[in-house]
Amino acid sequence: MQGKKLFIGLKAALGILAVAMFAGAGGAWASAQETVLYDFSDSGTDGYSPDASLIFDGAGNLYGTTYYGGTYGYGTVYELTPIAGGGWKEKVLYNFNDDGMDGVYPNAGLIFDASGNLYGTTAWGGAYGFNDGTVFELTPTAGGDWTETVLHSFGKGKDGNTPDTSLIFDASSNLYGTTYSGGRGNCNGGCGVVWKLTPAAGGWTERILHNFSGKQGRAPHSGLVFDATGNLYGTTYYGGTHAIGMVFELKHKADGSWWEKNLYSFNGKDGQGPFASLVFDTSGHLYGTTYAGGAHNYGTVFELKHQVGGGWSEKVVHSFNNDGTDGQFPYGSLIFDTAGNLYGTTCEGGVYSYGAVFELTPTAGGGWREALLHSFNLNGTDGVCPKVGLIIDTSGDLYGTTYYGGSGACNYNGAGCGTVFEIAP
């Protein structure tokens, strides 16, 4: 089991989880069946409003976070275990607590290390103020419980705040991530940073790799991915030439410093407001989503292709459309299957206007064909608004979360407490 956890954790850390972690469906789906695996509820102990992607361990259990709920109301880390004969059982592994030290409101996914410990971020909380955020570790104990350790609290000096994205490891077990705001940039409240945490005797040491400045990027909502040579790639929601988002690269130099390069600035017609992390294909091309913009202003899927002589060229793979069948407003990252098909989610749109799961299949002429695998429906059982990317298992089944929906009764939105779902081909 530990070996599989190492595989999952390191593949995620190297930024190639989406391409090679699992065997894919192998082609366009003729049909798909959605199953709600778990309904969250505002029960005082259960979490609700899952705002993060899932991960598997080696035994096939699922792990994730909820933004709200739990014992103290500030979010949870949970595990879903398959039950013999069918169904899944949820266990809350940790309840976040606004006690002046702990993080609160986790809205990013988790990663494993080689020993089976979990790592993540909270967008808020920590030692220096409610608005700052933390990096945490959860360690399993012999009795089946988990112990939380806050590895870093943001907010001391100019080290960034609001880390609301997933983490990655490098081969030396250093952690990397971004903060949405803070740092030394000249934006109101700071423009955000890229940071690194290095394990040291008695704790972890933080280093700021880059301070965003506004025009050269502002407000990174996305996590990071590595290329094969150790350079980092990500997106910013604002900034760039047109101030509506960009794709950046941080190049790792021989002297240990990092140099930022703006690979592409969105102009609206080709997308606006990239919210999610990027993925590489097997040829080294980058793929991602923009929340808005495109031909119909409902978001895009884009490709960035590295040119032989240097530079990158952008291509819109798909512009989402308010036509009653297409999805709208993709927040989440994309994944590949081994046949080169792309999968993702939209928070709105679809047949019922409550979000969709889509597949993009490459065609012989260099284009892509889109198909909706599932349209979410506010019917009291189905989820609503999948805000994050998917994962895929060895059978080609897709797994994800919805922020609202399901049968739970949440007073704050009246539309359910969120779900974990599976889509089988």
Buried (B, 14 or more C-beta within 10 A) or exposed (E): EEEBBBBBBBBBBBBBBBBBBBBBBEBBBEEBEBEBBBBBBBEEEBBBBBBBBBBBBBEEBBBBBBBBBBBBBBBBBBBBBBEEEEEBEBEBBBBBBBEEEBBBBBBBBBBBBBEBBBBBBBBBBBBBBEBBBBBBBBBBEEEEEBEBEBBBBBBBEBBBBBBBBBBBBBEEBBBBBBBBBBBBBEBEBBBBBBBBBBEEEEEBEBEBBBBBBBBBBBBBBBBBBBBEEEBBBBBBBBBBEBBBBBBBBBBBEEEEEBEBEBBBBBBBEBBBBBBBBBBBBEEEBBBBBBBBBBBBBBBBBBBBBBEEEEEBEBBBBBBBBBEEEBBBBBBBBBBBBBBBBBBBBBBBBBBBBBBBBBBBBBEEEEEBEBBBBBBBBBEEEBBBBBBBBBBBBEEBBBBBBBBBBBBBEBEEBEBBBBBBBBBBB
